[in-house]
Every structure is written in C-alpha cells, then in structure tokens.
Amino acid sequence: MTSTQQKLDEVELLESIYPEFTEVDTEDRANCVELASNPREYPVLRLHLNFPVVKLCVELPSGYPECEAAELRFEWTSLSTTQENELLQQLTEISTDSLGEGSLLMIVGAVKEYIESLSNGSPFCEDTVTAAVAVTLNRLWYYAHHIYSKEKRSNMMKWSRELDLTGFILPGKPGVICIEGSNANCREFNVRVRAMNWQLLKLQHDERELEGRLFTDFEEMIFDVHGRANNHQDLGQFRTFLEDKQIGEVFTILFGF
C-alpha cells in the first residue's frame, strides 16, 4: 500500500468516526485519489478539524506517516494564548511520537479531551464548552494610508455590532482603526477588513489578554479637519484623546513620532 493510500484510508476512517469535526480539502483529496496507486508521487493532504472553540488545520506532508509527522496550526481559537500553546504542544508531541503510524485519531481524541477538561468533564457540546472557556479580550490597532470610503466605514460599523466589538475609526488621511473584543471576534474582523481593497493597511499593535475594555461602543472619531480637501484630522487632538485614555504611547506606535 502506498503512503498516499494510507493517508486516504486514515482520513476516511476519521470521517466515519467524527464526521461532525472533519472537513477535508476537496482538491487535495482528488489529487490523492488520482495518484494513490503511484509509488513515486507523494501529494500533500490537508484537512480541517472544527471544534466549538478551536479550528485546527492539519497537513499530512508527502512523507506522512512513515517519516514525516502531521503539521498542525490553529486557524482560529477562543482559547487564551497560554491554552493555545499548551494544547499545540500536546498535539505536536502526539504527531512526532506517532511516526510510522497514523496520528489523526489520537489528535482528535486529545483535542476533545483537552476541551472537555476546561468544562470539568461536562459532555462535549458547544454550549457547555464555549461557556467554560474564559473570554480573552484583544485590542488591535491599524494604520491606514487613508480611510474615505463610506462603504468601508459602514461595513466596519456593521461588523462591530455583529461581532460585539468596541473601539473607533479615525477617518481621513491617515486613518486609524481600533477594535477590542474577544480573541475570536477580533480575528474574524481582521480577516474581513484585510479582504477589502486598501492602498495601505498595517496592523501596528496587537494587545492580548486584556483585563477590560477601554471603549463602550464603536464609533467614528472626528476632530478638527484641515487641508485643501478637508481630509486631514488634527493629530494633536487625537494624541490628547489617547493620553486621556492613559494610552498615549500608542500614538508613537501608530505614527512613529
């Protein structure tokens, strides 16, 4: 049996036991099926394991399972950074220790066991597990070359309500976006905002595991405007606004002065 066929057989077994968690890359699967009988071809096979508070990407490299371990990374998670590192270390050890044999079933079992431990052994279901995981607050700061588009601004306002985010948009040239909320919701916003067309958008500052929020809602900040097109806001007033929030150092992080 070729290693490619071993991958396919192991993934099919995983799907039969845990269909609710397993999502296989269809293009990778089709490529593996096509080359399954060819001992000289070793295609990669990717799959996604979707749990209530963790989405894990698992890549089975060309030498899996004989001489290469499964490669693991989080696509998103509601776990704290400490919990992420702890779980990933456990899974990496399982993957490394399983060379020569399949590790997928053990990986899924370890994720289930870890998440259940967070809810003190309660049954593995989305409501109990999600409630058991403490919400980790993040705050993200973006610098934009400019923010003019009414559509972009409207979308960000809508997403803030949908994702329970607080913070602000500073429209004009340059522009600033600040969001704060749960780790998972901040990551979702990050995906959406980067999918829009920008001349320049940079994530300048990522604050994690915060004790609380600085803002009570999400709004547009408008200070005195100037410039030929009335598109430059008074950054001195913006600096004062940040200093009043006891975060004056963020101004230098955003603008470099």
Solvent accessible surface area in square Angstrom, and as a share of the most:
residue,aa,sasa,rsa
1,M,170,0.76
2,T,31,0.18
3,S,17,0.11
4,T,0,0.00
5,Q,58,0.26
6,Q,57,0.25
7,K,0,0.00
8,L,8,0.04
9,D,54,0.28
10,E,25,0.11
11,V,1,0.00
12,E,95,0.43
13,L,87,0.43
14,L,0,0.00
15,E,45,0.20
16,S,83,0.53
17,I,86,0.44
18,Y,45,0.17
19,P,87,0.55
20,E,113,0.51
21,F,17,0.07
22,T,18,0.10
23,E,84,0.38
24,V,13,0.08
25,D,44,0.23
26,T,109,0.63
27,E,139,0.62
28,D,13,0.07
29,R,66,0.24
30,A,63,0.49
31,N,64,0.33
32,C,0,0.00
33,V,92,0.53
34,E,136,0.61
35,L,38,0.19
36,A,13,0.10
37,S,102,0.66
38,N,55,0.28
39,P,85,0.53
40,R,210,0.77
41,E,75,0.34
42,Y,113,0.43
43,P,13,0.08
44,V,48,0.28
45,L,0,0.00
46,R,87,0.32
47,L,0,0.00
48,H,35,0.16
49,L,0,0.00
50,N,50,0.26
51,F,8,0.03
52,P,29,0.19
53,V,2,0.01
54,V,0,0.00
55,K,51,0.22
56,L,0,0.00
57,C,4,0.02
58,V,0,0.00
59,E,46,0.21
60,L,0,0.00
61,P,8,0.05
62,S,45,0.29
63,G,14,0.13
64,Y,4,0.02
65,P,4,0.03
66,E,102,0.46
67,C,96,0.58
68,E,66,0.29
69,A,30,0.23
70,A,7,0.06
71,E,92,0.41
72,L,28,0.14
73,R,135,0.49
74,F,34,0.14
75,E,56,0.25
76,W,86,0.30
77,T,0,0.00
78,S,30,0.19
79,L,0,0.00
80,S,23,0.15
81,T,46,0.27
82,T,94,0.55
83,Q,42,0.18
84,E,20,0.09
85,N,92,0.47
86,E,85,0.38
87,L,0,0.00
88,L,56,0.28
89,Q,115,0.51
90,Q,72,0.32
91,L,0,0.00
92,T,66,0.39
93,E,88,0.40
94,I,42,0.21
95,S,3,0.02
96,T,73,0.43
97,D,123,0.64
98,S,7,0.05
99,L,88,0.44
100,G,40,0.38
101,E,102,0.46
102,G,34,0.32
103,S,1,0.01
104,L,0,0.00
105,L,64,0.32
106,M,85,0.38
107,I,0,0.00
108,V,0,0.00
109,G,28,0.27
110,A,16,0.12
111,V,0,0.00
112,K,44,0.19
113,E,123,0.55
114,Y,20,0.07
115,I,0,0.00
116,E,46,0.21
117,S,66,0.43
118,L,43,0.21
119,S,10,0.07
120,N,145,0.74
121,G,60,0.57
122,S,36,0.24
123,P,106,0.66
124,F,42,0.17
125,C,56,0.34
126,E,109,0.49
127,D,114,0.59
128,T,49,0.28
129,V,1,0.00
130,T,69,0.40
131,A,89,0.69
132,A,41,0.31
133,V,8,0.04
134,A,78,0.61
135,V,110,0.63
136,T,16,0.09
137,L,28,0.14
138,N,5,0.03
139,R,12,0.04
140,L,8,0.04
141,W,0,0.00
142,Y,0,0.00
143,Y,48,0.18
144,A,0,0.00
145,H,52,0.23
146,H,48,0.22
147,I,1,0.01
148,Y,91,0.34
149,S,43,0.28
150,K,169,0.72
151,E,128,0.57
152,K,36,0.15
153,R,58,0.21
154,S,68,0.44
155,N,37,0.19
156,M,0,0.00
157,M,50,0.22
158,K,104,0.44
159,W,28,0.10
160,S,4,0.02
161,R,173,0.63
162,E,105,0.47
163,L,16,0.08
164,D,94,0.49
165,L,7,0.03
166,T,13,0.07
167,G,1,0.01
168,F,1,0.00
169,I,0,0.00
170,L,0,0.00
171,P,8,0.05
172,G,7,0.07
173,K,72,0.31
174,P,29,0.19
175,G,0,0.00
176,V,0,0.00
177,I,0,0.00
178,C,0,0.00
179,I,0,0.00
180,E,1,0.01
181,G,0,0.00
182,S,24,0.15
183,N,8,0.04
184,A,22,0.17
185,N,43,0.22
186,C,1,0.01
187,R,61,0.22
188,E,67,0.30
189,F,0,0.00
190,N,35,0.18
191,V,98,0.56
192,R,57,0.21
193,V,0,0.00
194,R,111,0.41
195,A,86,0.67
196,M,35,0.16
197,N,132,0.67
198,W,39,0.14
199,Q,129,0.57
200,L,74,0.37
201,L,22,0.11
202,K,94,0.40
203,L,61,0.30
204,Q,55,0.25
205,H,51,0.23
206,D,54,0.28
207,E,35,0.16
208,R,118,0.43
209,E,83,0.37
210,L,41,0.20
211,E,185,0.83
212,G,35,0.33
213,R,88,0.32
214,L,55,0.27
215,F,18,0.08
216,T,134,0.78
217,D,76,0.39
218,F,18,0.08
219,E,82,0.37
220,E,55,0.24
221,M,25,0.11
222,I,113,0.57
223,F,39,0.16
224,D,88,0.45
225,V,73,0.42
226,H,100,0.45
227,G,36,0.35
228,R,252,0.92
229,A,74,0.57
230,N,101,0.52
231,N,34,0.17
232,H,61,0.27
233,Q,13,0.06
234,D,44,0.23
235,L,42,0.21
236,G,45,0.43
237,Q,65,0.29
238,F,0,0.00
239,R,82,0.30
240,T,69,0.40
241,F,37,0.15
242,L,0,0.00
243,E,84,0.38
244,D,104,0.54
245,K,65,0.27
246,Q,154,0.68
247,I,16,0.08
248,G,20,0.19
249,E,106,0.47
250,V,1,0.01
251,F,2,0.01
252,T,69,0.40
253,I,66,0.33
254,L,5,0.02
255,F,32,0.13
256,G,63,0.60
257,F,132,0.55
